[in-house]
Amino acid sequence: MDVEEVKIMEDIDTVAVIEKELRYISGIIKQKGREILSNYKITPPQFVALQWLFEEGDMTIGELSNKMYLAFSTTTDLVDRMEKNNLVKRVKDPNDRRVVRIHLLEEGERIIDECIKKRQLYLKEVLVNFTDDEVQLLKNNLTRLHQDMRKE
């Protein structure tokens, strides 16, 4: 192998490690999130739906289905259960009465806010052994990675 081929192989190995670490980190955060959710009366898919509504605002069931990569009927059932638990409500669009949007209610917002804060507290505890500069560098690199991935 020449120098160029060795460099390519090292790059592939590095990318493989990055992908693996991100996958493992994602899994750990997801597991920690499920532990936190066990203290609430919502399921992981309901958490994801509430999170989308919390971050993006009111949306139709079709829009929510697309964000969650779920079938329309599955999302409808999910919204029905959340509506029964007073987490969301259906509201008619004032500009087009045929359109129904899902609106996050105070209880849904409270649950999402608490869960996210608990997840952030967990991450803060993990980062306690990092210097301020290392935390800032990690944040900047993850933000850049996310931005570049969203361009795709």
N, C-alpha and C positions, 0 to 999 in steps of 0.2 A: 504494500500500500504506500502511496505517496503521501506527502504532507497534507494535501487537500482532502484526500479520502479519510485520513485520520481525523481531521478537523470536522468533517461531515459526520463521522461516526460519534465523535464526542458530543456534537450538537444534538444528535438524535438521542443519545443517552441522557443528556441534560433535560431535554424536553420530556422524555419519558418519566424522569424523576419528578419534574414539576407537575405533570399531569397526574401522576400517582398521588403525590402529596396533596394536591388540590382536591382530588376525589376523596381521600381519607379525611381531610379536614372538613369537607362538606358533610361526609357521613357522621362525623363526631358532632358537628353542630346540629345536624338533623336529629340525632339521637338525644342530645341534650335538650333540644326543643321539644321532643316528645315527652321527655321526663317532666319538663315544665308544664306541658299541656295536660298531663295527668291530673293536675290540680284544678282543672277547669272542665266544664261540661261541653267541650267541643272536640271534634275529631281533627286529625292532621289535615285532611282535605278542607274542612271548614276553616281551619286556621289560614291555609293558603288563600282561600277565597276572601276571607276577611282582610287579609294583608293586602291583596290587590285593591280592594275597595278603600282601604285606609290610605294607600299610597296614591291611587289614581282617581279616586272619587267615584261617583255614581256611574254605573254602566249597565248595559243590557245583559240578559242571560247569554246571548250569543257572544258578546264581547268577552264576558267572563269565561265562557267555555273555551274560547280561543286562547286566552291567557293561560288557562290551566291545562290545556291540551286534553279536555274531557269532552265526551259526547254531550250534546245539548240536553238530552233527557237526563243524564247523570247530574248535570249542573242544576237542572230544574229541581230534581229531588233534593239536592244539597241545599238549595235556596229555600225550598219548602221547610226543611228541618230547621234551618237557621231562623226563618221567619217565625216558626212556632216557639222558638226559644228567645224571641224578641231581640235578636242580634242584628237583623236587617228588616227592611220592609220594601215592598214593591210600590213604586210611585209612577204615576202617569207623567210623561214628558209634557210640560206645558205648551210646547211648540207643536207637538204632534201627539194627539191623544191615543194613537195606535201603538206608540212606543212606550214600553214599560221599563223603567230603570230600577236597579237594585240599589237601595240607599242604606248605608251603614248607620245603625242606631247607636245610642250612647253606650249601651252594654257591650255591643260588639267592639266599639272603639276602645272601651276600657280594657277589655280582655286582650286585644291586640297590643295596646300600649304597654300593659303590664308584662306580657310575654316577651315582647321585644326588649324591654328594659332588663328583664331577668337574663335573657340571652347575652345582652351587652355586658352585664355584670360578670357573667361567667367568662366571657372573652377577656374582660379587663383583668380578672384574676389570673388567667393563663398568661397574659402579657406582662405580669408583674416582674418577671426576670429579664425583660427587654429594656434597653435604655430608651430614653425619650427619642433620641435620634433614630434608633432601630424601629421604633413604633411609627415614627413619621415616614421613614423610608418604606416600610411595609405598606402603610396606607397609600402613599403616592404610587407605588408600583401596582398595587391591587386596583386602584382607581384607573390608572392608565390601561391596565390589562382589560378591565371591564369596558372602558370607553372604546378600545380597539375592537373588542369582540362585538360590541353593539353596532359597529359600522358594517359588519359583515352582512 
